[in-house]
Amino acid sequence: MEKSTKFSIPISRRDFMKLAAISGATIAAGGENLSKAAAATPSVKFDDSNIPVIFDTDVCVVGGGAAGTAAAVSSARQGAKAVIIERNALLGGLQTLGCVYPCMPTFIDDSDTPYITELNRRMEQRQGARARNDVVTDFYYGGGQGLYAAESLTLVYEELCAEAGADILYETTLVGAVVENGKIIECIVQTVEGLGKIRAKTFIDATGDALLSRFAGVRTEKGSEQTGRNQPMSLRFEMADVDVNKVCDFFTYTLKDKRMEPPLLKRLKEDIDAGRAPFMEFAKIKENEAFFKQAAKDGKLTEDDILYIQGFSVTGKPNTMAMNCPEMPPLLFSATDAISRSKAIIFGRRMMRRIADFLVSDVPGFENAYISREAGMLGTRETWRIRGQYYLTAEDYWNGHHFPDAVCRTAYPIDIHDVKLNFGKKLSKGEYYEIPYRALITNEISNLIVAGRCASGSFAAQASFRIQPTCMSMGEAAGIAAAWGILRGISANEVRWEDIPQDKRSYVSKG
């Protein structure tokens, strides 16, 4: 039986970040505006345009990523007619097109909402392997630790939509919205046939960039309140024909991971010998830092390349590793600037090739490896965020704030990929905070719900709630609330999550 090892090789970007020297010059050359409020998004008046209606439905979900798919499936299951607008040809967003796997954990037990529990069960059946990590350590614990192969996940998402009765409109791009009296009447989309309208009673913005919200005139913010910068972007890739066990041996024994306690090393060895697939994570290891720093000194890699190097093996692909890199310097590129994003892709692809060449030449286990897949979209951590009825902050995280209208819980750290802003600590084991339904709705638009990384919160708060399982739980709640309101004639921003019967809610706060 061929052995497959769940394995990770990171180099801490935080210890390599040397951005201060160029920060002033970059900002002076046109960096992000330091103001918290984002400028209005340009839009066209479509009110009187003779554009055909493609769908007339109950719920229109814009964006078919982790949050959007959960929202569409959940609203359809509650009796609403739903459609997903997705600009690509598959669901999953960063989970699939972006090669962003595995899911990061919530760091709190019992955080998986019903949708996530079912998804994990289906993925286990589809992949023929564990979709979750059953090795609980001091470094990774809690819910949301899905280990998904993108190809299987895409199919499972389509099956969930089909069974629930949710329609999917692929290769469709949002280009505007028609708003009347504080309500979205229609959203305007571009398809292969030209422009079209989607008419719905309730709209769910799961674009990740708050694009529908911005078209509708909702207040938004972007970037850090201190620096104006967005979180850095990545461009992930996969390498095939990797001897994962050999790679594991190199980083565990040759470079001597001193953070790994003897019991965990023993468990790793037992799992490898038994052909099981434990998930491993290595970070901030002195020997690894020196290894990659030397590669930069030798000219094999650049200082930008070694800011962040991390790899994971992939469930269902025993000889493949997914590289969570390269990460493009945030002072050079902006996630909220169209031209800058395009330049970031070109820059990142060159970084990708250097990293792959170095792994093949210098890391045992990669001798015969090659790039087998490049991400089809940028790994974007943060862009625009709405200002909703509730605004999450770092204090909500640190104080473990609970809410009567909470839709999910998490204790994922405030993970800011900038050494000058990173908080560095996390909540104690067992502590968590919750995300209220009010962070998903606005005062300006009555029939809009926002789910995913563009929900209402500060730059620091978003750095915690942006992870996939939390976004999926927000989407699940958005779908339930949308259907609940429609069936009872209640506007989405007037729905009280706590008034929905407990057996109908995906999450109930313990107070």
C-alpha positions as CSV (number, residue, x, y, z in Angstrom):
1,M,0.0,0.0,0.0
2,E,1.4,3.4,-1.0
3,K,2.1,5.6,1.9
4,S,0.8,9.2,2.0
5,T,1.9,11.7,4.5
6,K,0.1,14.9,5.4
7,F,3.0,17.3,5.7
8,S,3.8,21.0,5.8
9,I,7.0,22.9,5.3
10,P,6.7,26.6,6.1
11,I,9.2,29.3,6.6
12,S,7.8,32.1,8.8
13,R,7.3,35.1,6.7
14,R,7.2,37.3,9.8
15,D,10.8,36.6,10.6
16,F,12.0,37.4,7.1
17,M,9.8,40.5,6.4
18,K,12.1,43.4,5.7
19,L,9.6,45.9,4.4
20,A,10.3,49.0,6.5
21,A,13.1,50.2,4.2
22,I,10.9,50.7,1.2
23,S,7.6,51.5,2.9
24,G,7.9,55.3,2.7
25,A,9.0,55.2,-0.9
26,T,6.2,52.9,-1.9
27,I,3.4,54.8,-0.2
28,A,4.8,58.0,-1.7
29,A,4.7,56.4,-5.1
30,G,1.0,55.7,-4.9
31,G,0.3,53.3,-2.0
32,E,-3.1,52.7,-0.4
33,N,-4.9,55.8,1.0
34,L,-4.6,55.6,4.7
35,S,-8.2,56.7,5.2
36,K,-10.5,53.9,6.6
37,A,-13.4,54.6,4.3
38,A,-13.2,53.3,0.8
39,A,-14.1,55.5,-2.2
40,A,-17.4,54.9,-4.0
41,T,-17.3,52.2,-6.6
42,P,-18.1,53.6,-10.1
43,S,-21.4,52.2,-11.5
44,V,-23.8,52.7,-14.4
45,K,-27.5,53.5,-14.2
46,F,-29.3,50.4,-15.5
47,D,-32.8,51.3,-14.2
48,D,-34.4,52.0,-17.6
49,S,-32.2,49.7,-19.7
50,N,-33.8,47.2,-21.9
51,I,-32.0,44.2,-20.5
52,P,-33.6,40.7,-20.4
53,V,-34.3,39.0,-17.1
54,I,-32.4,35.7,-16.9
55,F,-33.7,34.6,-13.5
56,D,-36.6,35.8,-11.3
57,T,-36.0,34.1,-8.1
58,D,-36.2,34.3,-4.3
59,V,-32.5,34.4,-3.4
60,C,-29.6,35.5,-5.6
61,V,-26.2,34.6,-4.3
62,V,-23.4,36.5,-6.0
63,G,-20.2,34.4,-5.8
64,G,-19.9,30.7,-5.7
65,G,-17.0,30.3,-3.3
66,A,-17.0,28.7,0.2
67,A,-19.5,31.2,1.6
68,G,-21.7,31.5,-1.5
69,T,-22.2,27.8,-2.1
70,A,-23.2,27.3,1.5
71,A,-25.6,30.2,1.3
72,A,-27.3,28.9,-1.9
73,V,-27.6,25.3,-0.6
74,S,-28.9,26.4,2.8
75,S,-31.6,28.8,1.4
76,A,-32.8,26.2,-1.1
77,R,-33.1,23.6,1.6
78,Q,-35.3,26.0,3.6
79,G,-37.8,26.3,0.7
80,A,-36.5,29.3,-1.2
81,K,-35.7,29.4,-4.9
82,A,-32.0,30.2,-5.2
83,V,-29.4,30.8,-7.9
84,I,-25.6,31.3,-7.7
85,I,-23.9,33.7,-10.0
86,E,-20.3,32.5,-10.5
87,R,-17.8,34.2,-12.8
88,N,-15.7,31.0,-13.2
89,A,-16.6,27.5,-14.5
90,L,-16.6,25.8,-11.1
91,L,-17.7,26.4,-7.6
92,G,-15.4,26.7,-4.6
93,G,-13.4,29.9,-5.3
94,L,-10.2,29.9,-3.5
95,Q,-10.8,26.3,-2.2
96,T,-10.7,25.0,-5.8
97,L,-9.4,27.6,-8.3
98,G,-7.1,29.2,-5.8
99,C,-5.6,25.8,-4.5
100,V,-6.1,27.1,-1.0
101,Y,-6.1,23.9,1.0
102,P,-6.3,22.5,3.7
103,C,-8.8,24.6,5.5
104,M,-7.4,26.4,8.5
105,P,-8.8,25.3,11.8
106,T,-11.0,27.4,14.1
107,F,-9.0,26.5,17.2
108,I,-12.2,25.8,19.1
109,D,-14.0,22.4,19.4
110,D,-17.6,22.0,18.3
111,S,-17.5,24.9,15.9
112,D,-18.5,22.9,12.8
113,T,-22.0,23.9,11.7
114,P,-24.3,21.3,10.1
115,Y,-23.3,22.2,6.5
116,I,-19.6,21.7,7.3
117,T,-20.2,18.4,9.1
118,E,-22.1,17.1,6.0
119,L,-19.5,18.4,3.6
120,N,-16.7,16.6,5.5
121,R,-18.8,13.4,5.4
122,R,-19.4,13.6,1.7
123,M,-15.8,14.4,1.0
124,E,-14.6,11.4,3.0
125,Q,-16.9,9.3,0.9
126,R,-15.8,10.9,-2.4
127,Q,-12.1,10.9,-1.7
128,G,-11.9,7.5,-0.2
129,A,-9.7,9.0,2.5
130,R,-10.1,11.1,5.6
131,A,-11.2,14.6,4.8
132,R,-10.4,15.8,8.3
133,N,-7.4,15.7,10.6
134,D,-7.8,13.4,13.5
135,V,-4.4,14.3,15.0
136,V,-5.1,17.0,17.5
137,T,-2.0,18.8,18.7
138,D,-1.3,22.1,20.5
139,F,-0.8,23.7,17.1
140,Y,-3.9,22.6,15.2
141,Y,-7.2,21.8,16.9
142,G,-10.8,22.7,16.7
143,G,-13.3,22.5,13.8
144,G,-13.0,23.3,10.2
145,Q,-9.9,21.3,9.4
146,G,-11.1,20.0,6.0
147,L,-8.5,18.3,3.8
148,Y,-10.1,18.5,0.4
149,A,-8.9,17.7,-3.1
150,A,-10.2,20.5,-5.3
151,E,-11.4,18.2,-8.1
152,S,-13.6,16.2,-5.6
153,L,-14.8,19.3,-3.9
154,T,-16.1,20.9,-7.1
155,L,-18.2,17.8,-7.8
156,V,-19.6,17.6,-4.3
157,Y,-20.6,21.3,-4.4
158,E,-22.5,20.7,-7.6
159,E,-24.2,17.6,-6.1
160,L,-25.3,19.7,-3.0
161,C,-26.8,22.4,-5.2
162,A,-28.6,19.9,-7.4
163,E,-30.1,18.0,-4.5
164,A,-31.2,21.3,-2.8
165,G,-32.6,22.7,-6.1
166,A,-30.2,25.6,-6.3
167,D,-29.4,26.8,-9.8
168,I,-25.9,27.7,-10.9
169,L,-25.1,30.4,-13.5
170,Y,-21.5,29.9,-14.5
171,E,-19.3,32.3,-16.5
172,T,-21.4,35.2,-15.3
173,T,-19.9,38.4,-14.0
174,L,-21.6,41.0,-11.8
175,V,-21.5,44.5,-13.4
176,G,-24.1,46.5,-11.5
177,A,-27.2,46.7,-9.5
178,V,-30.6,48.4,-9.6
179,V,-31.5,49.9,-6.3
180,E,-34.9,51.5,-5.4
181,N,-35.8,52.9,-2.0
182,G,-33.0,51.1,-0.1
183,K,-33.7,47.7,-1.8
184,I,-31.9,45.9,-4.6
185,I,-34.4,45.1,-7.3
186,E,-32.1,43.5,-9.8
187,C,-28.4,42.8,-10.3
188,I,-26.9,43.2,-13.7
189,V,-24.6,40.5,-15.1
190,Q,-22.5,39.9,-18.1
191,T,-22.9,36.5,-19.8
192,V,-21.8,34.9,-23.1
193,E,-25.2,36.3,-24.5
194,G,-24.5,39.8,-23.3
195,L,-26.0,41.7,-20.4
196,G,-28.8,40.2,-18.3
197,K,-30.7,40.8,-15.1
198,I,-31.2,38.6,-12.1
199,R,-34.3,39.7,-10.2
200,A,-34.7,38.4,-6.6
201,K,-36.3,39.1,-3.3
202,T,-33.1,38.8,-1.3
203,F,-29.5,39.1,-2.4
204,I,-26.4,37.6,-0.7
205,D,-23.1,39.2,-1.4
206,A,-20.5,36.4,-1.3
207,T,-18.1,38.0,-3.7
208,G,-15.3,38.3,-1.1
209,D,-14.8,41.9,-2.4
210,A,-18.1,43.3,-1.3
211,L,-18.7,44.1,-5.0
212,L,-22.5,43.8,-4.9
213,S,-22.6,45.9,-1.7
214,R,-20.5,48.6,-3.3
215,F,-22.7,48.7,-6.3
216,A,-25.7,49.1,-4.0
217,G,-24.1,52.0,-2.1
218,V,-23.2,50.3,1.1
219,R,-20.4,51.9,3.1
220,T,-17.1,49.9,2.9
221,E,-13.6,50.0,4.1
222,K,-10.4,48.5,2.7
223,G,-6.9,47.8,4.1
224,S,-5.3,48.5,7.4
225,E,-6.4,51.5,9.4
226,Q,-2.7,52.0,10.3
227,T,-1.0,51.6,6.9
228,G,-3.7,51.5,4.3
229,R,-2.3,48.3,2.9
230,N,-4.3,45.2,2.1
231,Q,-3.1,41.8,3.3
232,P,-0.6,40.3,0.8
233,M,-1.8,38.1,-2.1
234,S,-0.4,34.7,-3.0
235,L,-0.4,32.5,-6.1
236,R,-0.5,28.9,-5.1
237,F,0.6,25.9,-7.1
238,E,0.9,22.1,-6.9
239,M,3.9,19.9,-7.6
240,A,3.5,16.2,-8.6
241,D,5.8,13.2,-8.4
242,V,7.0,14.2,-4.9
243,D,8.2,11.6,-2.5
244,V,6.3,13.1,0.4
245,N,7.8,10.7,3.0
246,K,11.3,11.6,1.9
247,V,10.5,15.3,2.2
248,C,9.1,14.7,5.6
249,D,12.2,12.9,6.7
250,F,14.4,15.8,5.5
251,F,12.6,18.5,7.4
252,T,11.9,16.4,10.4
253,Y,15.2,14.6,10.9
254,T,17.9,16.2,8.7
255,L,17.0,19.7,9.7
256,K,15.9,18.6,13.1
257,D,12.6,20.2,13.9
258,K,13.2,21.0,17.6
259,R,9.7,22.2,18.2
260,M,8.3,18.7,17.5
261,E,7.9,16.9,20.9
262,P,9.0,13.2,21.1
263,P,5.4,11.9,21.4
264,L,4.4,13.7,18.2
265,L,7.4,12.5,16.4
266,K,6.5,8.9,17.5
267,R,2.9,9.4,16.3
268,L,4.2,10.7,13.0
269,K,6.5,7.7,12.5
270,E,3.7,5.3,13.4
271,D,1.3,6.9,11.0
272,I,3.8,6.8,8.1
273,D,4.7,3.2,8.8
274,A,1.0,2.3,8.8
275,G,0.3,4.1,5.6
276,R,-2.0,6.6,7.4
277,A,-1.9,10.3,6.5
278,P,-1.2,12.6,9.5
279,F,-1.3,16.3,9.0
280,M,1.9,18.0,10.0
281,E,2.8,21.7,10.4
282,F,6.3,23.2,10.9
283,A,6.8,26.9,11.6
284,K,9.4,29.2,12.9
285,I,12.1,26.6,12.9
286,K,15.6,27.9,13.2
287,E,17.2,25.3,11.1
288,N,14.7,25.8,8.3
289,E,15.2,29.5,8.3
290,A,18.9,29.1,7.9
291,F,18.3,26.6,5.0
292,F,16.2,29.0,3.0
293,K,18.3,32.1,3.9
294,Q,21.3,30.3,2.5
295,A,19.5,29.7,-0.7
296,A,18.9,33.4,-1.0
297,K,22.5,34.2,-0.4
298,D,23.5,31.7,-3.1
299,G,21.2,33.4,-5.6
300,K,18.9,30.4,-5.9
301,L,16.0,32.3,-4.4
302,T,15.3,36.0,-3.7
303,E,14.5,37.7,-0.5
304,D,11.0,38.1,-1.7
305,D,10.8,34.3,-2.4
306,I,11.7,33.4,1.2
307,L,9.2,35.7,2.9
308,Y,6.8,32.8,3.0
309,I,7.4,29.2,1.9
310,Q,4.9,26.6,2.9
311,G,3.7,23.3,1.5
312,F,1.0,20.7,2.3
313,S,0.4,17.2,1.0
314,V,-3.0,16.7,-0.5
315,T,-5.7,14.2,0.5
316,G,-6.3,11.8,-2.4
317,K,-3.0,12.8,-4.2
318,P,-0.3,10.8,-2.4
319,N,2.6,12.1,-4.6
320,T,1.5,15.7,-4.7
321,M,2.2,18.8,-2.6
322,A,0.3,22.0,-2.6
323,M,2.5,25.0,-2.2
324,N,1.0,27.9,-0.1
325,C,3.3,30.3,-1.8
326,P,4.6,32.5,-3.3
327,E,3.4,35.5,-1.4
328,M,3.8,38.8,-3.2
329,P,5.1,41.8,-1.1
330,P,2.2,43.9,0.0
331,L,4.2,47.1,-0.4
332,L,4.7,46.4,-4.1
333,F,1.1,45.2,-5.0
334,S,-2.4,46.2,-3.9
335,A,-5.3,43.7,-3.8
336,T,-7.8,46.6,-4.5
337,D,-6.1,48.0,-7.6
338,A,-6.9,46.2,-10.9
339,I,-3.6,47.1,-12.6
340,S,-1.5,46.2,-9.6
341,R,-3.3,42.8,-9.3
342,S,-2.4,41.9,-12.8
343,K,1.2,42.8,-12.2
344,A,1.2,40.7,-9.0
345,I,0.1,37.7,-11.0
346,I,3.1,38.1,-13.4
347,F,5.5,38.7,-10.6
348,G,4.1,35.7,-8.6
349,R,4.4,33.3,-11.5
350,R,8.1,34.1,-11.8
351,M,8.5,33.6,-8.0
352,M,6.6,30.3,-8.4
353,R,9.1,29.0,-11.0
354,R,12.1,29.9,-8.9
355,I,10.7,28.2,-5.8
356,A,9.9,25.0,-7.8
357,D,13.3,24.9,-9.4
358,F,15.0,25.3,-6.0
359,L,12.9,22.5,-4.4
360,V,13.8,20.2,-7.3
361,S,17.5,20.9,-7.0
362,D,18.0,21.2,-3.3
363,V,15.2,19.3,-1.3
364,P,15.3,15.5,-1.1
365,G,12.0,14.1,-2.3
366,F,11.5,16.7,-5.0
367,E,14.1,15.4,-7.4
368,N,11.6,14.2,-10.0
369,A,8.9,16.7,-9.2
370,Y,7.3,19.3,-11.6
371,I,4.6,21.9,-11.4
372,S,1.4,20.1,-12.2
373,R,-1.1,22.9,-11.5
374,E,-1.1,26.7,-11.1
375,A,-3.9,28.5,-9.2
376,G,-6.5,29.9,-11.5
377,M,-7.1,32.9,-9.2
378,L,-5.1,35.0,-6.8
379,G,-5.0,34.0,-3.2
380,T,-6.6,37.2,-1.8
381,R,-6.9,37.5,1.9
382,E,-8.5,40.9,2.3
383,T,-9.9,43.7,0.1
384,W,-13.1,45.6,0.9
385,R,-15.2,45.0,4.0
386,I,-18.7,46.4,4.7
387,R,-19.8,48.6,7.6
388,G,-22.8,46.5,8.8
389,Q,-25.2,46.9,11.7
390,Y,-22.5,45.4,13.9
391,Y,-18.8,46.1,13.4
392,L,-16.4,43.4,14.7
393,T,-13.1,44.6,16.2
394,A,-10.0,43.1,17.7
395,E,-11.6,43.7,21.1
396,D,-14.4,41.3,20.3
397,Y,-11.7,38.7,19.6
398,W,-9.7,39.3,22.8
399,N,-12.7,39.6,25.0
400,G,-14.3,36.5,23.7
401,H,-17.4,38.4,22.9
402,H,-20.6,36.2,22.6
403,F,-23.8,37.4,21.0
404,P,-27.5,36.3,21.2
405,D,-27.7,36.5,17.4
406,A,-24.4,34.6,16.8
407,V,-24.2,32.6,13.6
408,C,-20.8,30.8,14.4
409,R,-17.8,30.7,16.6
410,T,-14.1,30.8,16.1
411,A,-10.8,31.3,17.9
412,Y,-8.6,31.5,14.8
413,P,-5.8,34.0,15.5
414,I,-5.6,37.6,14.2
415,D,-3.4,36.4,11.3
416,I,-2.0,39.5,9.6
417,H,0.8,38.8,7.2
418,D,2.8,41.9,8.0
419,V,5.4,41.8,10.8
420,K,4.6,45.4,11.7
421,L,0.9,44.6,12.4
422,N,0.8,41.0,13.4
423,F,-0.6,40.4,16.9
424,G,1.3,37.2,17.3
425,K,-0.8,35.7,20.1
426,K,-4.0,33.7,20.2
427,L,-6.8,33.0,22.6
428,S,-6.2,30.4,25.3
429,K,-7.5,26.9,24.5
430,G,-11.2,26.8,25.1
431,E,-11.8,30.5,24.5
432,Y,-13.6,31.8,21.5
433,Y,-15.6,34.7,20.1
434,E,-18.8,34.7,18.0
435,I,-19.9,36.5,14.9
436,P,-23.3,38.1,15.1
437,Y,-25.9,38.1,12.3
438,R,-25.9,41.9,12.5
439,A,-22.3,41.8,11.1
440,L,-23.8,40.3,7.9
441,I,-26.5,43.0,7.3
442,T,-26.6,46.7,6.6
443,N,-28.7,49.7,7.4
444,E,-28.6,51.0,3.8
445,I,-30.1,48.0,2.0
446,S,-33.0,46.0,3.4
447,N,-32.7,42.9,1.3
448,L,-28.9,42.3,1.4
449,I,-26.9,39.8,3.4
450,V,-23.1,39.7,3.2
451,A,-21.3,36.4,3.9
452,G,-17.6,35.6,3.9
453,R,-14.4,37.6,4.3
454,C,-16.1,40.9,3.3
455,A,-18.4,40.9,6.4
456,S,-18.5,43.8,8.7
457,G,-15.3,44.2,10.8
458,S,-12.0,46.0,11.2
459,F,-8.8,45.0,9.4
460,A,-7.7,43.0,12.5
461,A,-11.0,41.3,13.1
462,Q,-11.2,40.3,9.4
463,A,-7.8,38.7,9.7
464,S,-9.4,36.2,12.1
465,F,-12.8,35.5,10.6
466,R,-11.6,35.2,6.9
467,I,-10.8,31.5,7.1
468,Q,-12.8,29.0,5.0
469,P,-14.8,27.2,7.7
470,T,-16.0,30.5,9.3
471,C,-16.9,31.8,5.9
472,M,-18.9,28.6,5.2
473,S,-20.8,29.0,8.5
474,M,-21.6,32.6,7.7
475,G,-22.9,31.6,4.3
476,E,-25.0,28.8,5.8
477,A,-26.6,31.2,8.2
478,A,-27.1,33.8,5.5
479,G,-29.0,31.3,3.4
480,I,-31.2,30.2,6.4
481,A,-32.0,33.8,7.3
482,A,-32.8,34.8,3.7
483,A,-35.3,32.0,3.3
484,W,-36.8,32.6,6.8
485,G,-37.4,36.2,6.0
486,I,-38.8,35.6,2.5
487,L,-41.3,33.0,3.7
488,R,-42.5,35.3,6.4
489,G,-42.4,38.7,4.6
490,I,-39.5,40.0,6.8
491,S,-36.7,42.1,5.3
492,A,-33.3,40.5,5.6
493,N,-31.9,43.3,7.7
494,E,-34.9,43.0,10.1
495,V,-34.6,39.3,10.6
496,R,-33.7,38.5,14.2
497,W,-31.5,35.4,14.1
498,E,-32.3,34.6,17.7
499,D,-36.1,34.5,16.9
500,I,-35.6,31.7,14.4
501,P,-36.4,28.4,16.2
502,Q,-33.3,26.6,17.4
503,D,-33.9,23.5,15.3
504,K,-33.9,25.7,12.2
505,R,-30.7,27.6,13.1
506,S,-27.3,26.3,12.0
507,Y,-25.8,27.7,15.2
508,V,-27.1,28.6,18.7
509,S,-25.0,30.7,21.0
510,K,-24.3,29.2,24.5
511,G,-24.3,32.7,25.9
